[in-house]
Amino acid sequence: MAAIRVSGNITGTGATSEVSVFGKANILLAFNGGSATIALEKSFDDGANWHVASKDATPTPASSTGQIANFSWHEMGTGGTAEAIGDTTLVTAVETRTDGTQVEGASANIYRSVGTVTATATRAIVEHGLFDASTAGNLMDRSVFTVINLSTDDAIQFTYELTVPAGS
């Protein structure tokens, strides 16, 4: 697996920076927009383009939508379409989102959210998403996996971890 690190300054209204990735890679984008540094790490199994806009990526107060501390809402679904950078929702969401518990991972640079979602009917679950609101909101990550068959009242406990490299 390749590791790609892109860093630099983005200037001007609507300015963007882009990196294209093919194959499996971990990408860290760290852009210093004056007083704030933005960093996010993501793995891609297929080619993907990553866009960061300076104005859109400027951090806001912790109580605002889009802050890592708000990404605790777990949702599951039955849509098996491949993950894509442009995903903003699950393909076929089922059940109500559940507010997970946020804890530190194995070290201080690992954010972890654990949430349990219960089926209200027989389901063939193949996707999970982590959001910053109980409805609508922003999707941090969507994952597709091998089917987990559930009967009514069965539940899945999802654990999502985000590792932020030291110095980011």
Backbone torsions as a table, in degrees:
resi	resn	phi	psi	omega
1	MET	NA	132.6	178.3
2	ALA	-84.6	151.1	173.1
3	ALA	-117.7	126.3	-177.7
4	ILE	-120.0	129.9	177.0
5	ARG	-123.6	125.3	178.5
6	VAL	-121.2	127.8	176.3
7	SER	-144.4	153.2	-179.4
8	GLY	164.7	-173.0	-179.8
9	ASN	-103.9	139.8	173.9
10	ILE	-111.2	126.5	-177.8
11	THR	-125.1	157.1	176.0
12	GLY	87.8	153.3	178.7
13	THR	-66.2	127.9	178.2
14	GLY	73.8	9.5	179.7
15	ALA	-66.3	142.2	179.3
16	THR	-134.9	162.3	173.1
17	SER	-130.8	145.7	-175.9
18	GLU	-137.8	142.8	172.5
19	VAL	-132.5	137.1	177.4
20	SER	-103.9	138.5	-176.7
21	VAL	-128.9	135.5	174.8
22	PHE	-130.2	137.9	-174.1
23	GLY	90.8	-170.8	-178.3
24	LYS	-93.2	126.9	-177.8
25	ALA	-150.7	152.3	167.8
26	ASN	-101.1	131.4	-177.0
27	ILE	-119.2	133.3	173.6
28	LEU	-121.9	118.7	175.6
29	LEU	-107.1	123.2	179.3
30	ALA	-130.3	106.5	-178.6
31	PHE	-115.2	129.2	179.7
32	ASN	-98.0	107.9	-178.6
33	GLY	-98.3	44.4	180.0
34	GLY	102.4	-89.1	-176.1
35	SER	-105.2	-3.1	-175.3
36	ALA	-128.5	145.8	175.0
37	THR	-114.2	133.2	-179.6
38	ILE	-112.0	129.1	179.8
39	ALA	-141.1	139.0	177.3
40	LEU	-151.9	137.6	-180.0
41	GLU	-116.3	138.0	-177.5
42	LYS	-149.8	143.9	175.3
43	SER	-103.0	139.8	178.7
44	PHE	-121.4	135.2	175.4
45	ASP	-92.7	-20.7	-178.9
46	ASP	-129.3	173.5	177.7
47	GLY	-57.2	143.5	-179.1
48	ALA	-156.9	153.1	172.5
49	ASN	-111.3	139.7	-178.0
50	TRP	-119.4	126.7	-179.9
51	HIS	-117.4	136.0	174.0
52	VAL	-131.6	125.1	177.3
53	ALA	-108.0	133.7	-174.9
54	SER	-60.1	-44.6	-177.8
55	LYS	-69.2	-38.4	-179.0
56	ASP	-74.2	-25.2	-173.3
57	ALA	-97.2	1.2	-178.9
58	THR	-66.2	123.3	-179.7
59	PRO	-61.3	146.4	177.6
60	THR	-119.6	173.6	-178.5
61	PRO	-53.8	152.4	-174.5
62	ALA	-57.2	-24.0	-178.6
63	SER	-81.6	-7.3	-176.7
64	SER	-82.2	154.3	175.3
65	THR	-60.4	141.4	176.6
66	GLY	98.5	-5.6	178.7
67	GLN	-84.8	144.4	-177.0
68	ILE	-52.2	-40.5	-178.0
69	ALA	-59.7	-21.5	-179.8
70	ASN	-89.1	-10.5	-176.9
71	PHE	-83.5	83.3	-178.6
72	SER	-133.9	1.8	-175.0
73	TRP	-94.2	114.0	-176.9
74	HIS	-96.6	136.9	178.3
75	GLU	-136.8	145.0	177.6
76	MET	-120.8	160.1	-177.3
77	GLY	-153.6	176.7	-176.2
78	THR	-114.9	8.6	-178.8
79	GLY	-88.9	121.1	-175.3
80	GLY	-97.0	11.5	178.3
81	THR	-59.7	141.2	-178.4
82	ALA	-56.3	149.3	176.5
83	GLU	-62.6	146.6	178.4
84	ALA	-144.9	149.2	179.9
85	ILE	-54.0	-37.8	-176.5
86	GLY	-79.6	2.1	-179.9
87	ASP	-59.5	131.5	175.6
88	THR	-121.8	-11.0	178.0
89	THR	-146.0	173.9	169.4
90	LEU	-76.0	157.1	-179.8
91	VAL	-67.5	-49.0	179.7
92	THR	-137.4	84.1	-178.7
93	ALA	-70.5	140.2	173.1
94	VAL	-132.7	148.6	179.6
95	GLU	73.4	163.4	178.9
96	THR	-81.3	142.5	176.5
97	ARG	-60.7	147.9	179.5
98	THR	-117.4	133.9	178.3
99	ASP	-78.2	117.3	-177.5
100	GLY	-84.2	174.4	176.6
101	THR	-96.5	130.9	179.8
102	GLN	-100.0	127.8	-179.9
103	VAL	-140.8	161.9	174.0
104	GLU	-74.8	141.5	178.6
105	GLY	-75.7	-153.4	-178.1
106	ALA	-63.4	-20.9	176.0
107	SER	-143.8	170.8	-174.0
108	ALA	-65.7	-17.3	-178.7
109	ASN	-96.3	13.9	178.4
110	ILE	-116.1	117.7	174.7
111	TYR	-90.0	133.6	-179.7
112	ARG	-132.9	136.3	173.1
113	SER	-127.9	129.6	-179.5
114	VAL	-120.5	124.2	-179.2
115	GLY	-139.6	144.4	179.7
116	THR	-112.2	127.5	179.0
117	VAL	-117.1	131.4	-176.6
118	THR	-106.6	137.7	179.9
119	ALA	-80.3	136.5	175.8
120	THR	-98.9	-0.4	178.5
121	ALA	-157.7	174.3	175.3
122	THR	-65.5	130.5	-175.8
123	ARG	-138.6	150.2	172.0
124	ALA	-115.0	90.4	-171.7
125	ILE	-82.8	129.2	179.4
126	VAL	-135.7	3.2	179.9
127	GLU	-145.9	152.0	178.6
128	HIS	-138.9	144.6	176.0
129	GLY	-136.3	150.0	176.1
130	LEU	-115.7	123.7	-174.3
131	PHE	-121.5	167.7	178.6
132	ASP	-104.3	13.4	178.7
133	ALA	-154.9	157.8	-178.6
134	SER	-70.7	-26.4	172.9
135	THR	-139.9	153.5	-178.0
136	ALA	53.4	-129.0	178.7
137	GLY	73.8	-167.0	-177.2
138	ASN	-107.0	140.6	176.4
139	LEU	-91.9	121.0	175.1
140	MET	-80.2	-45.5	-176.3
141	ASP	-155.2	142.2	174.6
142	ARG	-121.4	131.2	179.9
143	SER	-122.1	139.7	175.8
144	VAL	-114.4	138.4	-175.5
145	PHE	-146.1	173.5	177.8
146	THR	-62.5	142.6	-173.8
147	VAL	-54.2	138.2	171.0
148	ILE	-119.3	112.2	-178.3
149	ASN	-84.6	129.1	-179.4
150	LEU	-120.8	145.0	169.7
151	SER	-98.4	168.5	177.0
152	THR	-52.7	133.8	179.6
153	ASP	75.2	1.0	170.1
154	ASP	-74.4	156.5	-178.3
155	ALA	-137.3	155.5	173.1
156	ILE	-120.3	132.6	173.0
157	GLN	-97.8	115.8	-180.0
158	PHE	-97.2	137.5	174.0
159	THR	-121.9	121.5	177.9
160	TYR	-112.6	131.7	177.8
161	GLU	-125.8	136.8	174.9
162	LEU	-122.8	120.3	179.7
163	THR	-101.5	124.7	177.9
164	VAL	-106.7	115.8	-178.6
165	PRO	-58.8	145.5	178.0
166	ALA	-57.0	140.0	177.4
167	GLY	85.7	3.6	-179.2
168	SER	-89.5	NA	NA
